[in-house]
Amino acid sequence: MSVDGSDLPDDVAELVGVPQYPSTATFDVERSYSWDTLAATQNGNPLFWDEAVAEELTGGPIAVPTTLSLWMRPHFWEPGAAGEQVALQVHFDLKARFDLPEAVMTDNTIIFHTPVRPGDRISHQQVLRSVSGPKTTKLGSGRFWVIDIEYHNQRGELVGVESYTGFGYRRDGASS
Amino acid sequence: MSSSAPLLHGVVTVGDTLPVLVVDVTPTTVVLGALASRDWRPMHHDYKFATERNGVADIFLNTPNQAAWFERYLTDWTGPRGRVGRMTFRMRDSVFPGDEMTFTGTVTDTGVDDLGCGWVDVDVELRAAHGTRGDRLCSTCSARVAIPVDADDNPWSRTAEQWRP
């Protein structure tokens, strides 16, 4: 199956709709990444800077909602890890499967559910939704794919759902 | 700081525009945003990788950081009681150091769901201007944000079964 009806290799088609890489973060949600995100975007929302406002509105501190994905991103390095540690493994699997050395994200949807709080431990799973046939853009030639991710906290509550569209590509003229 | 005097649902109408936000993008903007979101991919901090491997003009804003910029833009307008329910954005072009990034927004719909939650739909455009790269539409975002229906309402108080983003 693909978004434009083109045939896909069987091994890829078999993965469409199948939850992959269910995993739990190796660290708890903490506030410093929220402050880093606020600093990076010059965001003065008092919900995240003023304890009294946080207590009034959300019963205490919550993580900046758009930090959702970062809690499942691996450390850049950790003992025993070999090679580059990457988030969204399905995306990198598809790059490798189609021998597409470069990739960018083109679309992102985030649906926010129960707020994430400091001390939470987030889990997720990735689901490949579709892969296009070959496409050419100004970046190069490759394929688009859509990957959905569900995030839950340690109580099993849904905290968010994301969908990414990625474009894996080979720059025109680049050899494999 | 105070959470008083929130933007209320009743004063928002379709066609309302949000205050414009203009930001000068530096290499630090890009790198800080990437590291804040634990995005270690080199196209967000390594000029040679971005230009020689990705084939783009420079390092560029990563996806989660763009989401965070959209969130900041929306909640600058709503105040802290504003609760973003969902956002969908398409990245048509990249945002690079040296760009002047401009956010504009327009209310496209308003409504109150059957649980009493007040919603506004907002379309946001992120444009970037640069001396040689020109003025580009980089990203378009459609967002759905809950804002209080009255002074006593707090969208954040809605638990899972009362929250339909």
HADDOCK unambig.tbl for C-alpha pairs under 7 A between the chains (distance, minus, plus):
assign (segid A and resid 33 and name CA) (segid B and resid 36 and name CA) 5.81 0.50 0.50
assign (segid A and resid 36 and name CA) (segid B and resid 36 and name CA) 5.15 0.50 0.50
assign (segid A and resid 37 and name CA) (segid B and resid 33 and name CA) 6.58 0.50 0.50
assign (segid A and resid 37 and name CA) (segid B and resid 36 and name CA) 5.23 0.50 0.50
assign (segid A and resid 37 and name CA) (segid B and resid 37 and name CA) 6.95 0.50 0.50
assign (segid A and resid 40 and name CA) (segid B and resid 29 and name CA) 6.29 0.50 0.50
assign (segid A and resid 40 and name CA) (segid B and resid 32 and name CA) 5.60 0.50 0.50
assign (segid A and resid 40 and name CA) (segid B and resid 33 and name CA) 5.12 0.50 0.50
assign (segid A and resid 41 and name CA) (segid B and resid 68 and name CA) 6.80 0.50 0.50
assign (segid A and resid 41 and name CA) (segid B and resid 69 and name CA) 5.67 0.50 0.50
assign (segid A and resid 41 and name CA) (segid B and resid 72 and name CA) 6.94 0.50 0.50
assign (segid A and resid 43 and name CA) (segid B and resid 72 and name CA) 5.51 0.50 0.50
assign (segid A and resid 45 and name CA) (segid B and resid 80 and name CA) 5.95 0.50 0.50
assign (segid A and resid 46 and name CA) (segid B and resid 1 and name CA) 6.36 0.50 0.50
assign (segid A and resid 46 and name CA) (segid B and resid 80 and name CA) 6.39 0.50 0.50
assign (segid A and resid 47 and name CA) (segid B and resid 80 and name CA) 5.51 0.50 0.50
assign (segid A and resid 50 and name CA) (segid B and resid 1 and name CA) 6.83 0.50 0.50
assign (segid A and resid 53 and name CA) (segid B and resid 2 and name CA) 6.53 0.50 0.50
assign (segid A and resid 53 and name CA) (segid B and resid 3 and name CA) 6.09 0.50 0.50
assign (segid A and resid 57 and name CA) (segid B and resid 154 and name CA) 6.85 0.50 0.50
assign (segid A and resid 57 and name CA) (segid B and resid 156 and name CA) 6.25 0.50 0.50
assign (segid A and resid 58 and name CA) (segid B and resid 156 and name CA) 5.96 0.50 0.50
assign (segid A and resid 58 and name CA) (segid B and resid 157 and name CA) 6.74 0.50 0.50
assign (segid A and resid 66 and name CA) (segid B and resid 64 and name CA) 6.88 0.50 0.50
assign (segid A and resid 66 and name CA) (segid B and resid 67 and name CA) 6.11 0.50 0.50
assign (segid A and resid 66 and name CA) (segid B and resid 68 and name CA) 5.41 0.50 0.50
assign (segid A and resid 67 and name CA) (segid B and resid 37 and name CA) 6.55 0.50 0.50
assign (segid A and resid 70 and name CA) (segid B and resid 37 and name CA) 5.29 0.50 0.50
assign (segid A and resid 70 and name CA) (segid B and resid 38 and name CA) 5.74 0.50 0.50
assign (segid A and resid 73 and name CA) (segid B and resid 38 and name CA) 6.33 0.50 0.50
assign (segid A and resid 76 and name CA) (segid B and resid 40 and name CA) 6.66 0.50 0.50
assign (segid A and resid 102 and name CA) (segid B and resid 54 and name CA) 6.25 0.50 0.50
assign (segid A and resid 106 and name CA) (segid B and resid 90 and name CA) 5.75 0.50 0.50
assign (segid A and resid 106 and name CA) (segid B and resid 91 and name CA) 4.99 0.50 0.50
assign (segid A and resid 106 and name CA) (segid B and resid 92 and name CA) 6.93 0.50 0.50
assign (segid A and resid 107 and name CA) (segid B and resid 89 and name CA) 5.65 0.50 0.50
assign (segid A and resid 107 and name CA) (segid B and resid 90 and name CA) 4.37 0.50 0.50
assign (segid A and resid 107 and name CA) (segid B and resid 91 and name CA) 6.00 0.50 0.50
assign (segid A and resid 108 and name CA) (segid B and resid 88 and name CA) 5.68 0.50 0.50
assign (segid A and resid 108 and name CA) (segid B and resid 89 and name CA) 5.49 0.50 0.50
assign (segid A and resid 108 and name CA) (segid B and resid 90 and name CA) 6.64 0.50 0.50
assign (segid A and resid 109 and name CA) (segid B and resid 87 and name CA) 5.61 0.50 0.50
assign (segid A and resid 109 and name CA) (segid B and resid 88 and name CA) 4.12 0.50 0.50
assign (segid A and resid 109 and name CA) (segid B and resid 89 and name CA) 6.42 0.50 0.50
assign (segid A and resid 110 and name CA) (segid B and resid 86 and name CA) 5.47 0.50 0.50
assign (segid A and resid 110 and name CA) (segid B and resid 87 and name CA) 5.45 0.50 0.50
assign (segid A and resid 110 and name CA) (segid B and resid 88 and name CA) 6.49 0.50 0.50
assign (segid A and resid 111 and name CA) (segid B and resid 85 and name CA) 5.94 0.50 0.50
assign (segid A and resid 111 and name CA) (segid B and resid 86 and name CA) 4.27 0.50 0.50
assign (segid A and resid 111 and name CA) (segid B and resid 87 and name CA) 6.67 0.50 0.50
assign (segid A and resid 111 and name CA) (segid B and resid 165 and name CA) 6.75 0.50 0.50
assign (segid A and resid 112 and name CA) (segid B and resid 85 and name CA) 5.29 0.50 0.50
assign (segid A and resid 112 and name CA) (segid B and resid 86 and name CA) 5.91 0.50 0.50
assign (segid A and resid 113 and name CA) (segid B and resid 160 and name CA) 6.89 0.50 0.50
assign (segid A and resid 114 and name CA) (segid B and resid 159 and name CA) 6.93 0.50 0.50
assign (segid A and resid 114 and name CA) (segid B and resid 160 and name CA) 6.27 0.50 0.50
